[in-house]
């Protein structure tokens, strides 16, 4: 893109710069209004339920997996938030039971059944805030979420910690809820913790284990618990003033 710009004529460059200046001038009020937003990042651990439907290797032992979160929220009012929530986490379980798989036995060996190494959940969220006190900026919140999920797994690459790896490329819908607490450290920063169960309904273009006439399709619930921080864009004064 930069090389293309170098080869443009001076008149074209001036025209482009003028258009960009006009666009910035138009967007400036929007950028000021965007002070009602906040963004957060968090990390923690997650566990998940047994997969259902035609996932044959279900696992009877809970394992602890990584979990991370990116949140972009709009404080529509003093009490309500809407926004986008992105979780990236792992799905796996262990098994005491031994299954016969590819001329070998799996399970009962201290290794995991790895359903998804990188599970990315995109959700629209709606939260209701409950302030600690009328003068406090710290608050509890609870809400609902819904969106879609993508499950990735490098099934061809051997893994020392997994005796079974599910196929790559699962996709589907997800719904869930979240509860959390945001503790205000300063006018801009807050510490937060959140528990956000997510129900995944995953479809694959790959055959199901033990049922090769059908594509893999299973449902699973993840339970991530994360801790992180959020940066606020100074929305409090505007929102509080409007609600007086």
Backbone as CSV, one residue per row, in Angstrom:
resi,resn,N_x,N_y,N_z,CA_x,CA_y,CA_z,C_x,C_y,C_z
1,UNK,0.836,-1.202,0.000,0.000,0.000,0.000,0.869,1.249,0.000
2,UNK,1.961,1.242,0.792,2.841,2.407,0.857,3.551,2.636,-0.471
3,UNK,3.950,1.556,-1.187,4.593,1.689,-2.490,3.624,2.291,-3.506
4,UNK,2.368,1.870,-3.432,1.361,2.429,-4.333,1.199,3.912,-4.094
5,UNK,1.209,4.334,-2.844,1.049,5.746,-2.523,2.215,6.576,-3.071
6,UNK,3.423,6.016,-3.041,4.588,6.731,-3.548,4.452,7.043,-5.031
7,UNK,3.872,6.124,-5.796,3.769,6.282,-7.243,2.567,7.114,-7.684
8,UNK,1.728,7.533,-6.755,0.602,8.379,-7.127,1.078,9.791,-7.436
9,UNK,0.297,10.480,-8.254,0.637,11.859,-8.580,0.403,12.747,-7.372
10,UNK,1.031,13.950,-7.385,0.881,14.876,-6.268,-0.570,15.302,-6.099
11,UNK,-1.278,15.531,-7.220,-2.678,15.945,-7.149,-3.526,14.853,-6.504
12,UNK,-3.221,13.602,-6.852,-3.979,12.488,-6.274,-3.712,12.379,-4.783
13,UNK,-2.444,12.584,-4.387,-2.102,12.530,-2.970,-2.847,13.608,-2.187
14,UNK,-2.885,14.816,-2.729,-3.581,15.925,-2.062,-5.065,15.616,-1.929
15,UNK,-5.648,15.040,-2.997,-7.066,14.693,-2.987,-7.364,13.663,-1.893
16,UNK,-6.497,12.637,-1.799,-6.694,11.596,-0.796,-6.571,12.183,0.611
17,UNK,-5.563,13.055,0.820,-5.361,13.640,2.138,-6.543,14.507,2.549
18,UNK,-7.111,15.236,1.581,-8.280,16.065,1.868,-9.461,15.194,2.291
19,UNK,-9.653,14.080,1.575,-10.769,13.194,1.898,-10.593,12.580,3.297
20,UNK,-9.351,12.213,3.617,-9.089,11.661,4.943,-9.333,12.697,6.032
21,UNK,-8.961,13.956,5.757,-9.189,15.024,6.730,-10.680,15.253,6.948
22,UNK,-11.455,15.214,5.854,-12.909,15.385,5.967,-13.520,14.231,6.759
23,UNK,-13.050,12.997,6.460,-13.567,11.834,7.163,-13.261,11.917,8.649
24,UNK,-12.047,12.354,9.012,-11.677,12.500,10.410,-12.536,13.547,11.091
25,UNK,-12.813,14.657,10.372,-13.655,15.720,10.928,-15.070,15.200,11.193
26,UNK,-15.583,14.343,10.264,-16.925,13.789,10.437,-16.964,12.822,11.609
27,UNK,-15.900,12.021,11.755,-15.874,11.003,12.796,-15.520,11.548,14.168
28,UNK,-15.014,12.775,14.243,-14.533,13.298,15.523,-15.596,13.282,16.614
29,UNK,-16.848,13.724,16.313,-17.872,13.642,17.369,-18.120,12.203,17.818
30,UNK,-18.035,11.249,16.880,-18.227,9.843,17.221,-17.115,9.367,18.138
31,UNK,-15.884,9.815,17.876,-14.757,9.415,18.708,-14.900,9.959,20.125
32,UNK,-15.430,11.169,20.243,-15.669,11.738,21.567,-16.752,10.942,22.285
33,UNK,-17.822,10.606,21.525,-18.929,9.843,22.104,-18.466,8.454,22.538
34,UNK,-17.406,7.951,21.854,-16.901,6.616,22.162,-16.286,6.528,23.539
35,UNK,-16.225,7.647,24.272,-15.710,7.608,25.635,-16.595,6.779,26.561
36,UNK,-17.768,6.405,26.127,-18.626,5.565,26.949,-18.230,4.099,26.874
37,UNK,-17.183,3.766,26.136,-16.756,2.384,25.960,-15.658,1.993,26.935
38,UNK,-15.499,0.663,27.098,-14.372,0.129,27.843,-13.934,-1.184,27.208
39,UNK,-12.666,-1.511,27.384,-12.100,-2.720,26.805,-11.356,-3.471,27.894
40,UNK,-11.426,-4.795,27.850,-10.784,-5.582,28.884,-10.135,-6.841,28.345
41,UNK,-9.090,-7.295,29.026,-8.452,-8.570,28.722,-8.330,-9.356,30.026
42,UNK,-8.406,-10.681,29.918,-8.363,-11.514,31.116,-7.862,-12.903,30.750
43,UNK,-7.432,-13.626,31.750,-6.974,-14.994,31.556,-7.285,-15.832,32.776
44,UNK,-7.302,-17.146,32.588,-7.604,-18.029,33.701,-7.676,-19.470,33.279
45,UNK,-8.575,-20.208,33.910,-8.715,-21.639,33.669,-10.149,-21.966,33.285
46,UNK,-10.294,-23.124,32.629,-11.611,-23.571,32.215,-11.707,-25.086,32.363
47,UNK,-12.893,-25.557,32.701,-13.198,-26.986,32.636,-14.397,-27.138,31.702
48,UNK,-14.666,-28.354,31.272,-15.810,-28.562,30.378,-16.505,-29.877,30.682
49,UNK,-17.755,-29.956,30.235,-18.566,-31.146,30.428,-18.144,-32.254,29.457
50,UNK,-18.746,-33.426,29.604,-18.551,-34.489,28.621,-19.206,-34.087,27.303
51,UNK,-18.569,-34.365,26.166,-19.247,-34.131,24.886,-20.379,-35.140,24.712
52,UNK,-21.433,-34.711,24.035,-22.598,-35.576,23.835,-22.687,-36.024,22.382
53,UNK,-23.854,-36.561,22.015,-24.172,-36.986,20.642,-23.172,-38.040,20.174
54,UNK,-22.565,-37.874,18.960,-21.768,-38.971,18.422,-20.258,-38.816,18.636
55,UNK,-19.856,-38.029,19.652,-18.458,-38.075,20.088,-18.319,-39.281,21.017
56,UNK,-17.609,-40.292,20.571,-17.535,-41.560,21.288,-16.624,-41.490,22.506
57,UNK,-15.529,-40.735,22.386,-14.540,-40.667,23.470,-14.896,-39.523,24.415
58,UNK,-15.651,-39.845,25.450,-16.255,-38.794,26.270,-15.415,-38.392,27.472
59,UNK,-14.725,-39.302,28.066,-13.893,-38.956,29.218,-14.690,-38.826,30.498
60,UNK,-14.183,-39.403,31.587,-14.872,-39.333,32.870,-14.081,-38.553,33.916
61,UNK,-13.010,-37.879,33.490,-12.182,-37.100,34.411,-12.134,-35.649,33.946
62,UNK,-12.413,-34.724,34.849,-12.326,-33.289,34.543,-10.856,-32.884,34.452
63,UNK,-10.495,-32.143,33.422,-9.138,-31.599,33.292,-9.213,-30.080,33.263
64,UNK,-8.121,-29.436,33.669,-8.063,-27.979,33.695,-7.368,-27.484,32.426
65,UNK,-8.030,-26.560,31.741,-7.541,-26.027,30.469,-7.339,-24.516,30.573
66,UNK,-6.565,-23.975,29.641,-6.359,-22.527,29.635,-7.619,-21.816,29.142
67,UNK,-7.760,-20.560,29.516,-8.863,-19.718,29.041,-8.381,-18.278,28.970
68,UNK,-8.772,-17.567,27.936,-8.453,-16.144,27.800,-9.677,-15.415,27.256
69,UNK,-9.697,-14.104,27.446,-10.890,-13.329,27.085,-10.527,-11.920,26.648
70,UNK,-11.208,-11.455,25.621,-11.174,-10.056,25.202,-12.611,-9.551,25.210
71,UNK,-12.832,-8.412,25.877,-14.179,-7.860,26.001,-14.196,-6.404,25.564
72,UNK,-15.176,-6.053,24.743,-15.401,-4.666,24.343,-16.846,-4.325,24.713
73,UNK,-17.017,-3.365,25.614,-18.336,-3.074,26.158,-18.740,-1.628,25.915
74,UNK,-20.026,-1.434,25.710,-20.608,-0.099,25.610,-21.545,0.083,26.801
75,UNK,-21.284,1.096,27.613,-22.139,1.390,28.763,-23.294,2.269,28.287
76,UNK,-24.355,1.600,27.874,-25.497,2.307,27.303,-26.187,3.206,28.308
77,UNK,-26.126,2.828,29.574,-26.699,3.641,30.644,-25.966,3.304,31.920
78,UNK,-26.430,3.883,33.012,-25.804,3.616,34.306,-25.982,2.158,34.719
79,UNK,-26.997,1.481,34.180,-27.321,0.128,34.623,-27.067,-0.960,33.580
80,UNK,-26.922,-0.599,32.308,-26.875,-1.612,31.250,-25.614,-1.501,30.397
81,UNK,-25.118,-2.675,30.002,-23.980,-2.781,29.094,-24.345,-3.701,27.930
82,UNK,-23.865,-3.367,26.741,-23.893,-4.288,25.611,-22.483,-4.345,25.031
83,UNK,-22.204,-5.398,24.285,-20.867,-5.461,23.715,-20.535,-6.774,23.069
84,UNK,-19.243,-6.967,22.863,-18.703,-8.163,22.219,-17.750,-8.852,23.186
85,UNK,-17.914,-10.156,23.298,-17.072,-10.965,24.181,-16.418,-12.066,23.348
86,UNK,-15.098,-12.187,23.434,-14.368,-13.225,22.703,-13.603,-14.081,23.714
87,UNK,-13.925,-15.361,23.750,-13.198,-16.311,24.577,-12.341,-17.201,23.673
88,UNK,-11.118,-17.443,24.075,-10.254,-18.434,23.428,-9.838,-19.419,24.512
89,UNK,-10.195,-20.688,24.327,-9.938,-21.680,25.369,-9.749,-23.069,24.764
90,UNK,-9.428,-24.011,25.633,-9.191,-25.391,25.236,-10.316,-26.270,25.755
91,UNK,-10.628,-27.344,25.013,-11.632,-28.308,25.435,-10.979,-29.681,25.550
92,UNK,-11.010,-30.292,26.730,-10.426,-31.625,26.884,-10.967,-32.286,28.143
93,UNK,-10.816,-33.604,28.206,-11.126,-34.377,29.397,-10.173,-35.562,29.481
94,UNK,-10.091,-36.159,30.672,-9.318,-37.368,30.855,-10.231,-38.576,30.963
95,UNK,-9.649,-39.764,30.982,-10.470,-40.969,31.036,-9.763,-42.086,31.795
96,UNK,-10.510,-42.706,32.710,-10.037,-43.934,33.352,-10.351,-45.161,32.503
97,UNK,-11.358,-45.011,31.656,-11.781,-46.128,30.812,-10.873,-46.234,29.583
98,UNK,-10.549,-47.449,29.180,-9.681,-47.683,28.029,-10.530,-48.002,26.796
99,UNK,-10.331,-47.195,25.746,-11.012,-47.395,24.473,-10.039,-48.004,23.465
100,UNK,-10.593,-48.778,22.534,-9.786,-49.324,21.450,-9.829,-48.335,20.282
101,UNK,-8.652,-47.878,19.851,-8.579,-46.799,18.860,-7.352,-47.000,17.970
102,UNK,-7.578,-47.155,16.657,-6.475,-47.300,15.690,-5.476,-48.384,16.094
103,UNK,-6.004,-49.566,16.388,-5.183,-50.733,16.757,-4.431,-50.548,18.078
104,UNK,-4.840,-49.577,18.878,-4.226,-49.356,20.184,-5.315,-49.030,21.200
105,UNK,-4.933,-49.042,22.466,-5.849,-48.631,23.523,-5.511,-47.202,23.942
106,UNK,-6.549,-46.400,24.159,-6.361,-45.043,24.661,-7.197,-44.873,25.916
107,UNK,-6.818,-43.910,26.747,-7.485,-43.725,28.022,-6.820,-44.557,29.103
108,UNK,-6.968,-44.127,30.336,-6.356,-44.834,31.437,-4.843,-44.711,31.468
109,UNK,-4.316,-43.737,30.721,-2.854,-43.575,30.611,-2.372,-42.217,31.125
110,UNK,-3.256,-41.479,31.777,-2.880,-40.162,32.290,-2.889,-39.066,31.247
111,UNK,-3.242,-39.400,30.004,-3.305,-38.402,28.933,-4.750,-37.962,28.703
112,UNK,-4.893,-36.922,27.899,-6.210,-36.327,27.688,-6.836,-36.749,26.365
113,UNK,-8.152,-36.608,26.293,-8.859,-36.581,25.023,-9.000,-35.101,24.661
114,UNK,-8.305,-34.666,23.628,-8.265,-33.252,23.269,-9.305,-32.980,22.184
115,UNK,-10.392,-32.327,22.554,-11.478,-32.055,21.618,-11.193,-30.820,20.773
116,UNK,-10.557,-29.827,21.358,-10.223,-28.614,20.614,-9.082,-27.889,21.311
117,UNK,-7.982,-27.702,20.593,-6.833,-26.992,21.167,-7.110,-25.491,21.257
118,UNK,-7.730,-24.932,20.205,-8.034,-23.499,20.173,-9.521,-23.334,19.843
119,UNK,-10.306,-23.066,20.844,-11.743,-22.864,20.683,-12.031,-21.377,20.821
120,UNK,-12.532,-20.759,19.757,-12.770,-19.310,19.757,-14.264,-19.044,19.713
121,UNK,-14.746,-18.415,20.760,-16.166,-18.111,20.901,-16.387,-16.612,20.749
122,UNK,-17.251,-16.228,19.816,-17.610,-14.823,19.591,-19.055,-14.636,20.044
123,UNK,-19.274,-13.754,21.010,-20.625,-13.568,21.557,-20.995,-12.092,21.674
124,UNK,-22.236,-11.791,21.323,-22.832,-10.514,21.713,-23.339,-10.681,23.141
125,UNK,-23.116,-9.674,23.985,-23.493,-9.797,25.396,-24.378,-8.634,25.832
126,UNK,-25.206,-8.911,26.809,-26.039,-7.905,27.469,-25.896,-8.109,28.962
127,UNK,-25.427,-7.080,29.671,-25.191,-7.169,31.114,-26.018,-6.143,31.874
128,UNK,-26.459,-6.538,33.049,-27.111,-5.630,33.994,-26.130,-5.387,35.131
129,UNK,-25.865,-4.116,35.444,-24.891,-3.758,36.478,-25.590,-3.473,37.806
130,UNK,-24.915,-3.870,38.914,-25.421,-3.652,40.267,-24.291,-3.014,41.075
131,UNK,-24.366,-1.713,41.288,-23.290,-0.986,41.949,-23.228,-1.310,43.436
132,UNK,-22.010,-1.323,43.963,-21.787,-1.624,45.376,-22.470,-0.598,46.263
133,UNK,-22.443,0.680,45.859,-23.119,1.752,46.586,-23.439,2.859,45.588
134,UNK,-24.309,3.799,45.952,-24.668,4.881,45.021,-23.489,5.737,44.587
135,UNK,-22.450,5.798,45.380,-21.287,6.632,45.040,-20.112,5.819,44.501
136,UNK,-20.230,4.513,44.482,-19.124,3.652,44.055,-19.139,3.431,42.542
137,UNK,-17.958,3.260,41.967,-17.839,2.893,40.562,-17.566,1.399,40.392
138,UNK,-17.462,0.668,41.493,-17.313,-0.783,41.446,-18.698,-1.416,41.385
139,UNK,-18.822,-2.501,40.633,-20.144,-3.100,40.487,-20.054,-4.597,40.182
140,UNK,-21.087,-5.310,40.596,-21.332,-6.669,40.151,-22.144,-6.591,38.865
141,UNK,-22.108,-7.656,38.078,-22.937,-7.680,36.873,-23.330,-9.115,36.534
142,UNK,-24.431,-9.240,35.798,-24.910,-10.535,35.323,-25.540,-10.307,33.962
143,UNK,-25.405,-11.302,33.085,-25.943,-11.101,31.749,-26.042,-12.380,30.946
144,UNK,-26.459,-12.216,29.699,-26.622,-13.332,28.762,-25.764,-13.076,27.533
145,UNK,-25.509,-14.154,26.772,-24.635,-14.052,25.609,-25.079,-15.032,24.534
146,UNK,-24.727,-14.726,23.295,-25.023,-15.628,22.188,-24.188,-15.279,20.973
147,UNK,-23.799,-16.299,20.198,-22.987,-16.043,19.016,-22.585,-17.329,18.328
148,UNK,-21.339,-17.391,17.846,-20.866,-18.579,17.148,-19.489,-18.968,17.659
149,UNK,-19.078,-20.200,17.337,-17.832,-20.757,17.867,-17.100,-21.516,16.764
150,UNK,-15.773,-21.474,16.809,-14.911,-22.204,15.877,-13.931,-23.034,16.700
151,UNK,-13.807,-24.329,16.386,-12.910,-25.231,17.116,-11.797,-25.701,16.190
152,UNK,-10.547,-25.438,16.576,-9.389,-25.821,15.778,-8.543,-26.844,16.527
153,UNK,-8.004,-27.798,15.766,-7.198,-28.868,16.342,-6.272,-29.399,15.260
154,UNK,-4.980,-29.325,15.486,-4.028,-29.888,14.533,-3.975,-31.400,14.749
155,UNK,-4.936,-32.095,14.127,-5.103,-33.521,14.394,-3.983,-34.367,13.813
156,UNK,-3.241,-33.849,12.839,-2.187,-34.630,12.196,-0.881,-34.599,12.971
157,UNK,-0.734,-33.651,13.869,0.517,-33.513,14.612,0.432,-34.272,15.928
158,UNK,1.360,-35.183,16.198,1.329,-35.936,17.460,1.427,-35.004,18.670
159,UNK,0.782,-35.404,19.752,0.806,-34.608,20.977,1.163,-35.517,22.141
160,UNK,2.152,-35.098,22.927,2.626,-35.934,24.033,1.644,-35.984,25.190
161,UNK,0.734,-34.995,25.251,-0.187,-34.956,26.389,-1.594,-35.418,26.027
162,UNK,-1.809,-35.879,24.797,-3.144,-36.287,24.364,-3.078,-37.662,23.696
163,UNK,-3.939,-38.575,24.143,-4.000,-39.888,23.510,-5.017,-39.904,22.372
164,UNK,-5.928,-38.902,22.349,-6.879,-38.760,21.232,-7.048,-37.281,20.926
165,UNK,-7.038,-36.943,19.642,-7.293,-35.571,19.207,-8.440,-35.578,18.208
166,UNK,-9.441,-34.786,18.489,-10.610,-34.688,17.608,-10.220,-34.033,16.286
167,UNK,-11.058,-34.162,15.248,-10.757,-33.522,13.962,-10.686,-31.999,14.080
168,UNK,-10.121,-31.392,13.064,-10.016,-29.938,13.000,-11.250,-29.365,12.314
169,UNK,-11.578,-28.120,12.642,-12.562,-27.388,11.849,-13.987,-27.436,12.309
170,UNK,-14.233,-27.645,13.592,-15.598,-27.603,14.081,-16.143,-26.184,14.096
171,UNK,-17.433,-26.052,13.877,-18.059,-24.726,13.925,-19.523,-24.885,14.309
172,UNK,-20.079,-23.823,14.877,-21.472,-23.886,15.280,-21.874,-22.675,16.088
173,UNK,-22.988,-22.801,16.787,-23.516,-21.695,17.583,-23.160,-21.916,19.051
174,UNK,-23.224,-20.849,19.825,-23.060,-20.976,21.267,-23.904,-19.937,21.991
175,UNK,-24.380,-20.327,23.150,-25.155,-19.427,24.016,-24.612,-19.588,25.434
176,UNK,-24.892,-18.605,26.269,-24.399,-18.708,27.623,-24.819,-17.549,28.488
177,UNK,-24.151,-17.445,29.621,-24.421,-16.382,30.583,-23.103,-16.027,31.256
178,UNK,-23.088,-14.923,31.958,-21.891,-14.513,32.680,-22.276,-13.724,33.928
179,UNK,-21.457,-13.905,34.954,-21.559,-13.110,36.175,-20.149,-12.669,36.525
180,UNK,-20.030,-11.471,37.079,-18.698,-10.992,37.386,-18.707,-9.803,38.321
181,UNK,-17.502,-9.322,38.599,-17.331,-8.165,39.464,-16.230,-7.288,38.894
182,UNK,-16.501,-5.990,38.804,-15.537,-4.997,38.328,-15.194,-4.062,39.476
183,UNK,-13.933,-4.113,39.921,-13.481,-3.297,41.051,-12.700,-2.100,40.521
184,UNK,-13.212,-0.904,40.747,-12.598,0.314,40.231,-11.336,0.666,41.016
185,UNK,-10.200,0.677,40.307,-8.919,1.034,40.915,-8.645,2.523,40.759
186,UNK,-9.059,3.078,39.610,-8.874,4.493,39.299,-9.988,4.897,38.350
187,UNK,-10.089,6.183,38.003,-11.128,6.590,37.050,-11.041,5.869,35.710
188,UNK,-9.866,5.334,35.358,-9.693,4.676,34.063,-9.616,3.159,34.144
189,UNK,-9.007,2.622,35.207,-8.738,1.196,35.276,-9.604,0.507,36.330
190,UNK,-9.937,-0.742,36.031,-10.625,-1.576,37.014,-10.123,-3.010,36.881
191,UNK,-10.114,-3.712,37.994,-9.817,-5.136,38.008,-11.142,-5.886,37.903
192,UNK,-11.130,-7.010,37.203,-12.386,-7.726,37.021,-12.164,-9.236,37.104
193,UNK,-13.199,-9.924,37.526,-13.226,-11.376,37.491,-14.582,-11.804,36.957
194,UNK,-14.595,-12.892,36.177,-15.845,-13.295,35.525,-15.922,-14.811,35.397
195,UNK,-17.122,-15.330,35.600,-17.443,-16.735,35.358,-18.470,-16.755,34.241
196,UNK,-18.154,-17.458,33.134,-18.978,-17.334,31.928,-19.212,-18.685,31.259
197,UNK,-20.159,-19.489,31.725,-20.459,-20.762,31.059,-20.934,-20.542,29.618
198,UNK,-20.443,-21.397,28.716,-20.820,-21.315,27.307,-21.195,-22.702,26.794
199,UNK,-22.349,-22.779,26.130,-22.851,-24.023,25.549,-22.523,-24.021,24.061
200,UNK,-21.683,-24.975,23.616,-21.246,-25.055,22.222,-21.960,-26.204,21.517
201,UNK,-22.448,-25.938,20.318,-23.044,-26.959,19.454,-22.172,-27.028,18.198
202,UNK,-21.317,-28.058,18.112,-20.261,-28.100,17.100,-20.527,-29.141,16.017
203,UNK,-20.410,-28.704,14.771,-20.522,-29.566,13.589,-19.176,-29.654,12.893
204,UNK,-18.860,-30.843,12.341,-17.614,-31.049,11.607,-17.907,-31.646,10.229
205,UNK,-16.962,-31.467,9.330,-17.027,-32.121,8.020,-16.261,-33.440,8.023
206,UNK,-15.883,-33.906,9.200,-15.118,-35.145,9.361,-16.007,-36.224,9.985
207,UNK,-15.637,-37.468,9.750,-16.437,-38.590,10.245,-16.388,-38.681,11.758
208,UNK,-17.490,-39.120,12.333,-17.562,-39.317,13.776,-16.837,-40.602,14.166
209,UNK,-16.171,-40.625,15.323,-15.525,-41.857,15.787,-16.546,-42.988,15.942
210,UNK,-16.201,-44.167,15.443,-17.025,-45.380,15.547,-18.315,-45.304,14.737
211,UNK,-18.574,-44.158,14.088,-19.802,-44.001,13.296,-19.438,-43.308,11.986
212,UNK,-18.691,-43.990,11.150,-18.097,-43.344,9.980,-19.112,-42.958,8.904
213,UNK,-20.358,-43.385,9.047,-21.384,-42.986,8.096,-21.931,-41.595,8.397
214,UNK,-21.546,-41.046,9.561,-22.070,-39.754,9.986,-20.921,-38.795,10.284
215,UNK,-21.145,-37.519,9.999,-20.166,-36.501,10.389,-20.240,-36.255,11.894
216,UNK,-19.105,-35.852,12.442,-19.036,-35.586,13.873,-19.902,-34.376,14.227
217,UNK,-20.716,-34.542,15.236,-21.576,-33.455,15.734,-21.800,-33.696,17.224
218,UNK,-21.326,-32.774,18.044,-21.514,-32.952,19.479,-21.749,-31.606,20.154
219,UNK,-22.256,-31.689,21.372,-22.488,-30.503,22.200,-21.650,-30.629,23.464
220,UNK,-21.161,-29.486,23.941,-20.286,-29.480,25.107,-20.413,-28.123,25.796
221,UNK,-20.241,-28.099,27.111,-20.346,-26.855,27.877,-18.996,-26.557,28.514
222,UNK,-18.506,-25.344,28.309,-17.267,-24.902,28.959,-17.604,-23.977,30.123
223,UNK,-16.705,-23.971,31.123,-16.913,-23.162,32.320,-15.631,-22.368,32.610
224,UNK,-15.371,-21.304,31.848,-14.154,-20.518,32.096,-14.313,-19.551,33.267
225,UNK,-13.235,-19.436,34.035,-13.153,-18.468,35.127,-11.902,-17.642,34.875
226,UNK,-12.066,-16.325,34.677,-10.934,-15.487,34.300,-10.807,-14.289,35.235
227,UNK,-9.595,-13.754,35.291,-9.278,-12.548,36.061,-8.464,-11.637,35.155
228,UNK,-8.778,-10.334,35.156,-8.044,-9.413,34.295,-8.312,-7.969,34.667
229,UNK,-8.154,-7.094,33.693,-8.397,-5.673,33.943,-9.122,-5.058,32.760
230,UNK,-9.729,-3.920,33.001,-10.445,-3.172,31.962,-9.989,-1.712,31.978
231,UNK,-9.983,-1.130,30.795,-9.657,0.295,30.651,-10.929,1.027,30.238
232,UNK,-11.268,2.053,31.011,-12.494,2.810,30.766,-12.159,4.144,30.098
233,UNK,-13.031,4.548,29.169,-12.802,5.760,28.399,-13.587,6.947,28.953
234,UNK,-13.618,7.085,30.259,-14.186,8.272,30.893,-15.657,8.483,30.681
235,UNK,-16.425,7.389,30.568,-17.850,7.523,30.284,-18.652,7.919,31.510
236,UNK,-18.132,7.712,32.703,-18.943,7.820,33.915,-19.644,9.169,34.073
237,UNK,-18.909,10.253,33.864,-19.503,11.569,34.072,-20.649,11.807,33.108
238,UNK,-20.476,11.400,31.839,-21.530,11.612,30.846,-22.779,10.816,31.190
239,UNK,-22.591,9.530,31.529,-23.736,8.673,31.818,-24.455,9.128,33.078
240,UNK,-23.700,9.440,34.125,-24.314,9.832,35.387,-25.069,11.166,35.232
241,UNK,-24.492,12.084,34.460,-25.137,13.377,34.248,-26.469,13.203,33.539
242,UNK,-26.494,12.311,32.545,-27.741,12.112,31.787,-28.822,11.457,32.623
243,UNK,-28.422,10.714,33.662,-29.420,10.002,34.448,-29.844,10.746,35.696
244,UNK,-29.414,11.968,35.870,-29.858,12.743,37.011,-31.247,13.325,36.752
